[in-house]
Amino acid sequence: MVGKRKRGKIDRMMKASGVVDNFEKLLRVSIENISMQLTQLGKLVEKEDKTESGPESENLERMIQGLKDESRELYIKEASERKEEIMNSLALVYAKHLTERDVDAMIKIYSSDVWQSMVKLHPVFQQEAFNLMSKHDHNITVKILEVVSPKIVKMKAVYYAKRAYRFAKECGLNNKESLDAYNRAYKEVMEEE
């Protein structure tokens, strides 16, 4: 439990440091990140279906946009409802690691003109760093998808070959022929590697 006096100082420190104001900025960054992930998912699904244009592609784009809108609204609602809880949890972390004297010293630092200038410039630094990291994250994600996608296709092929074998068996088809067909399909898929 944090005493009222220390908690009041921690609240002042968080306000002066920009933590409270950054909550809204972090919210926007998180929403953008979710939006980018949904866009990448849509591109992956579209690539998998080999659909480049037409009604299916437009429908997929509408679905992805709908998911983005829904996710944005849900994230804002959830984060807004939990803002007080998040700030309280953050204050407890500060209280755990900082003495009251530490908090007093940090309030002086965070209230200084130099720090306040840095707080004003922080969104610029943050956006540039985010753009840089997003570019690298995108390149890494593309590389991972290049490696993983063919394996997923092979896994699907094996899965469907097994399903076809089970279906043939359930329908009373010649088990040897079904097993041979499954083995050929499985071997073809695995040899492609």
N, C-alpha and C positions, 0 to 999 in steps of 0.2 A: 504494500500500500504506500502510496506517495502522499506526503503531507501537502496541504493546500498551498502553503507558501512556496514550496519547491515546485509543485505542479504549475502554479501561476508563473513562476520564473521560466519554467520549461516552455510554457505556452508562448511567453514573450520571445524567448530565444527562437522557437520554431517560426514565429511570425517574422522576426527580424532577419532570420537566415533565408527566408523565401520558401521554406518547406510548405507552408500552408498555401501560398499562391501557386506553387508548383504542382499541387494536387490536380488542379484543373488541366494544367499542361500535360501531366503524365496521363491523365484520362484521355486527352485527345490523341496522344502518341499510341496508347494501347488500342484505341478504337481504329486508328489507321493501320496498326499492325494486324489486327483481326481482318480488316478489309483486304489488305494485301494477301493474307493467307487464303481467304475465300476466292480472290481473283486467281491465285496460283492453282487452287483446287479446281476451279472452273476450267482453266487452261489444260490441266492434266486430264480431266474427264473428256474435254473436247478432243484432245489429241488422241486419247485412247479410243474414242468412237470414230476417229478419222472424219469428223464432221466439221467442215470449214465454213459453210454458209447454209442458208435455208432456214425453214421453220424450226427444225430441231435446235440449231445453233442459237437462233433468236430466243427460243423458249429457255434454253440453258442460261443465256445471258440474263434474262428476266428473273429466273430463279436465283441466280447468284446475286443479282442486285437486291432482290427481296431479302435474301439471307444477310447481306451486308446491312441493309436498313434495319432489319429485325435485331441483328447483333448489336448494332450501334445503340438502338433504343434500349435494349435490355442491359447493355453494359453501363450506359449513363444512369439508368434507373437503379441498378444494383450498387454501383459505386456511390451514387448520391445518398442512397439509403444507409450505406455503410461508412460514409465519410467520418462521422463522429467516432465510430468504433475504430476506424483506421487511425485517426489522429490520437485517440486515447492509447491505442497499442503502441504507436510510435513514441508517445510521451513516456510510456513505461520503459521502453528500451533506453531512451535517454536517461531516465531516472536510475535505471539499473547500473549504467556505466559512468555516470557523471555525478560528482558531488555538487552541492549547492554552490560552492565556491567556483567550481569549473563552469557551471551554468552562468554565474555572474560575469566571469571573464569572457565567456562566449557572447553574452548579450552585448558587452562593450565592443567586441570585435564586429559582430553582425550589425550593430547600430552605426558603425563608422561610415563615413562618406565613401571610402574606398570599397568597402564590402557592398554597400548599396549600389554603387556603380557596377560592380561585378554581377549583382543580382539582376540588374537591368539588362546586362549583356548576356547573361546565361542562356536565355532562349535562343539567341543567335548561335552560340557555341553548341548548344544542345541540338538544334536543327541541323547544323552542318555535320556534327558527329553522327546523328541519326541517319542522315543521307549517305554518309560514307559507309556506315555499318550496314545499311540496307542494301547498298550496291554489293558489298562483299557477301552478305547473307544470301542475296539473290543468286550470285555466281556459285556459291557453295550449294545452294538448293538445286540449281540446274544440274550441277555435277552429280549430286546424289541421285537425282531423278534419272539421269543418263545411265547410271550404274544399276539402279534398283528396278526401273521400269521393265527391262527385258526379263528380269528374274520374276517379276510379278506376272508377266504374260506367260512364262513357262509354268509357273505355279498354277495359273488358271487352266492352262492346257492339260496338265496332269490331272487336276481336279475334275475337269469335264470328261477326260478319258476314263477316269475311275467311275464317274457317274454313268457314263454310257455303258461301261462293262456291267455295273450293277443292274442297270435297267434291262440290258439284254438278258442277263441271268434271270431276273424276275419275270421276264416275258417268256422264258423257256427256250430261248435261242441256244444253239449249240455252244456249250461252255468253252470248248477248245477254240473254236473260231473267235468267240468274243474275247477270250483271254489273249489269243494271238494278236487280235486287233489292238487291244489295250497295250500289250507289250510293244508292238510296233510304234504306236503313237507315243508311248512313254520314251522309247529309245530315241525316236526322232527329236523329241523335245530336248532330251538331255544331251544328245550329240551336238546340238546347235551351240552349246556352251563351249 
